[in-house]
Amino acid sequence: MSRPSPQGGLYPEPIFRPAGDRGMLMELGTGIDPEINQKIRGLSLVLERTRLQGVVEIIPGYRSLAVIYDPLQTKPETLRQALLALYDELEHTALPEARVVELPVCYGGEFGEDLARVAAHNRLSPAEVVAIHSAPLYPVYMIGFTPGFPYLGGLSEKIHTPRLATPRTLVPAGSVGIANSQTGIYPIASPGGWQLIGRCPCPLFDPGHDRPFLLKAGDLLRFSPISRDEYLRLRGEQRK
Amino acid sequence: MSGALEILQPGAFTTVQDQGRYGYQQYGVPPCGVLDGYAAQLANLLVGNPAEAALLEITFAGPSIRILSPCVLALTGAEMELLHNGQHLGGWRSFAVQPGDLITMGIASRGCRAYLALGGGIDVPLVMGSRSCYTGAGFGGHEGRPLRQGDVLPQGILDRGNDPPWVERAIPDPYIPEYQTNWTIRAIAGPQEDYFSQSLVTFFNSEFTVSPQVNRMGYRLEGTKIRLDPGMPASIISEPSLPGGIQIPEGGDPIILLSEQTVGGYAKIATVISSDIGKLAQAMPGDRIRFQQVSVEQAHTIYRRHASMLARLKELDLSVQSFASMGRAYFNSEIFRSKVNHYLFQL
């Protein structure tokens, strides 16, 4: 196995790493890179359409795709060849545009207790932090950590802020936070050390729903600021 | 659907599990499911259930249960005292119970996890295609949490088709694993073995102790510190993690990830083969573990042998009467024993 090249970006050839006897990781490059992630997204979409014999599950990551297979139905070498063939064809494969998901967020106040701290840390006003945070389209690189938790790219350097020195024991579901160069949103209540700047009234995860997840790897996410009244109104609608 | 089991005392950590929830890891939902698939499948087999029926996974200390409707039960996995109305019963065999009966379980003397199957299965609602409890996110199983005193568990309907009426069944001795305190767990190098070129040999030649930090998310080990190659970062870009992955964090103490984790951020030196995860799940804090390196091809041979052994077991007549007459001699013969041991524990 060759070592990843230090300069980053796509590898000339994907690296296959065994992950036990039922899984393999197809690694396309190094670093957190939109170009690599586009390839991961493309490969995931193609694999959903082209059911390869023996493939049980595929899991997109930042720069690799985990493939879980049934050893009674396929061999790693067969799978490797099939994945490489699909990868080589990607350039000539038409892919749908990424879905844009807009999430309403009530910034600051009781829903974003750390907004003032994030502003002070970056010598900005709270309104400027909100404007900067709600401007970009954030790519959803991967979902994990808890059900529906999106690993997002693209947070502006102007609002990078370290984690809390002492994590909270309970962060409410829907909380939007910043930790160093990352931003994200908690789909379920859990402990956490992120700086909380706002909260979204829509559930990202509902296990009882026939479509339990709002987001999928490959989506583009935008946060749109709403007032406290709007938050409470949307929250009320969710309850009904 | 009717209430079958009332929990009088839940034990240390008892959850409803089945063979797992698949297809949702890309959304951050781990497979969950029974940790010792072999013991769980045999418990279901004894009570006439399909392999995927939901049952109780009992960790270390067992529950006390009042029976509410007539049913058939079987306990497999960790060795644990089992009392039926105060009378001792053995594991790895099915038994009938009546309303008002009391079932009491003790503390595991060997192994760590026991499985109690109920004829018809435990009929908690399916969530995303599975009845497995994911306590981390609070769904699946019984109300998304470990059992508590007063919980009542519903019994599913057992479709017997043309099968003969229920008879007492038992697993032949050679199919019953012997749980030890020194374990050899087989593992495949990687995914990031290239981060450990200098310590891979050390890893496969060392003995580790199971720390007190063990749960369904993972097993933390102690002992020889495993070092990354100079200049290699312990943290990697977070990537999907599969059950059995052995992470090496900064301190050098390995953590084996199990079935309630979807993403890992540390380099993994090796991955426990799927056929040995059940064995690992029977290891207790303080037990010793050695890893034996196998290739992917060897692991697949083991996988196929396990599958064919289970298929053969399903075709055997497990009724106690049948052993009493003709079967016993064969099951206890040296040839049969060595065959099964070979399948279970060797290549």
Interface residues (C-beta under 8 A of the other chain):
Chain A: M1 R3 R17 P18 A19 G20 D21 R22 G23 L25 T30 G31 I32 S44 V56 E57 I58 I59 P60 G61 Y62 R63 S64 A66 I68 P71 L72 K75 P76 M142 I143 G144 F145 T146 P147 G148 F149 Y151 P187 I188 F205 P207 G208 P212 F213 K216 A217
Chain B: Y22 G23 Y24 Q25 Q26 Y27 G28 V29 V127 M128 G136 A137 G138 F139 G140 I188 A189 G190 P191 Q192 E193 D194 I237 S238 E239 P240 L242 P243 G244 G245 T262 V263 K268 T271 V272 I273 S274 S275 V296 A299 H300 I302 Y303 R304 A307
